[in-house]
Amino acid sequence: MRRKKQFAMIGPKTNTRFEVGINIKGLKKNSRLLEQPPGSMCNYIIPLTDAKEVDAELIAWIKSAYEAAG
């Protein structure tokens, strides 16, 4: 997903898991956030195995990335 720059991506990882990637800097350390190395498409990856994992915290991260992308 893009604005002036890409702020998020969603894609399948395996048959039972998909990933949400977000581009935003400065998020607090969290066990759900997998920090990616410099130069990656996204700063963080969040692996999801169940729709129930799409919660207020994840939506807030995506909104923050959207706002930061201009």
N, C-alpha and C positions, 0 to 999 in steps of 0.2 A: 504494500500500500504506500502510496506516495503523496506528498504535498510538494514543497520545493525540493525536498529530499525524501528518500525512503524512511518511513518511521516504523514500519512493522511488516512482518511476513508470516504467513501461516502455511504449513505444509506437512504432508505425511512423513513420518520417519520409519515406522514399521507398520505391520498390519494391525497392531493394537495401540499404537502411539502416534500422536502428531506433535508438532512443535510450533510454538509461537515465538518469533524472534522480534525483539524491539531495539530500536536505536535511541538510546537516551543515556546520558552520563550522570554519574553521581547518585545512583540508587543505593540505599542502604543494603549491606550484605543480608542475604536471605537464602535459606536452604532451597527455595524454588528457583532462584535465579542462577543460571550457569553462565558465568562471565566468559566471554569469548576473547580470543587473542586479538591484538591490534591488527587491523586490515581485514577483519571478517565483515560479512555483510551486515551483521547485527552486533550490538554491544552485549546483549544478553539473549539467552535461549531459555524458554520455559517449556519443559516437556509435559504433555498432558495425556492421560490415559482414559479420562472420564469427563463427560460434559459438566459434571458437578464441580470440576476444578476451575471452571471459568467463573470466578467469583469477583466480588467487589475489588479486591486487591489487584487482580490481573487487569480488570477493566480500568482501574485508576492508572496503572503503569502504561497501558496503551494510550489513554487520554493524555497523559503527560508527554509521551513520545510524540503524539500528534501535534500538541501545542508547541513543542520545541522544534518541530520540523518546519515551522513557518507556514 
